[in-house]
Amino acid sequence: MRSFTYVAQPARVVFGAGAVAKLAAEVERLGAKRALVLSTPGRSADVQRLARALGERYAGLYDKAAMHVPMEIAVEARHVAAACSADCCVAVGGGSTIGLGKAIALTSGLPVLAVPTTYSGSEMTSAQGFVEGGVKRVQLDPKMLPRTVIYDPALTLGLPVAVSAASGMNAIAHCAEALYARGTNPIIQLMAEEGARALAASLPAIVKNPKDIEARSDALYGAWLAGTALGAGGMALHHKLCHTLGGTWNLPHAETHAIVLPHALAYNRDAAPEAMARLARALGVSDAPAGVYDLEKRLGLKMRLADLDFPERDLEKAAKLATESPYPNPAPVTYDGVLALLRGAYAGAPVI
């Protein structure tokens, strides 16, 4: 066994259907008296209803969370938190909302309590990407790791099938990269493989019956493991590409991850054989990249960057941006190789 360093990410997890009923008790457990609640505009009304349980601890709602966390929104949210004398943030939603909580924590040190409603896994990492000047940059800081996470699968029952499938594939991408990222280790690999297994089994069941609470629970469990594995193991080429495409072209986060993933896996197939074998075992297939591609087709996901209105003329620019400061990756990151990968993702070509 090779040598490694493992630093566990400290977080309190409260898991189960109906767990959100413990929100007020968990805020009190943090010692907080004024909680700023965060959401996207579309979830504002639902989140306000949940926030009523906070009673006197409810300091207000900021409902402008946006995809990729634009820096101007992060700055405004920090001002709102200071103005209402918040001593903690409660982020209810997906990666955009939880990322906004991280943005506030980064400069203020306020504790974040996350209530995930998608399978993004952001709640289990101390990393966050921020967009400024059309470029997405990722920052790492322990202050951004949420102190408490409430996983309530009942809150995901209304998540549309297409969003559920894309978000779940985003989580599988976290598992895949954690298997071969520079910081991987045997513990992370156990979590990543189990997370991918749980997600690959539950996502088709959710597509078949979106109200299947057991499948929703299994997917949320898989997302928890995926986020934990990514947070400790790190990121590689796949995430660099998705950060580039999302930050500069504002492509939808989860859908972009789903489209790029099989092509990024094929790029790394020969350089990370043990990771590919683990992922294939989790999916119940003989080849991981092809298995991921086939799973996405079964889930009815968009398979081409062209489907996201990404302009074909910008493929060269995207390849250049992604290779200027690459993340550590098993296979050498070259401009020609990445351009070929992106061309395949643009066309949705089957991976072989």
Secondary structure, DSSP 8 states (H G I E B T S, - for coil): -----------EEEESTTGGGGHHHHHHHTT-S-EEEE--GGGHHHHHHHHGGGGGGEEEEE----TT-BHHHHHHHHHHHHHTT-SEEEEEESHHHHHHHHHHHHHH---EEEEE-SS--GGG-SEEEEEETTEEEEEE-GGGS-SEEEE-GGGGTTS-HHHHHHHHHHHHHHHHHHHHSTT--HHHHHHHHHHHHHHHHHHHHHHH-TT-HHHHHHHHHHHHHHHHHHHHH---HHHHHHHHHHHHH---HHHHHHHHHHHHHHHHTTT-HHHHHHHHHHHTSS-HHHHHHHHHHHTT----GGGGT--GGGHHHHHHHHHHS----SS---HHHHHHHHHHHHHT----
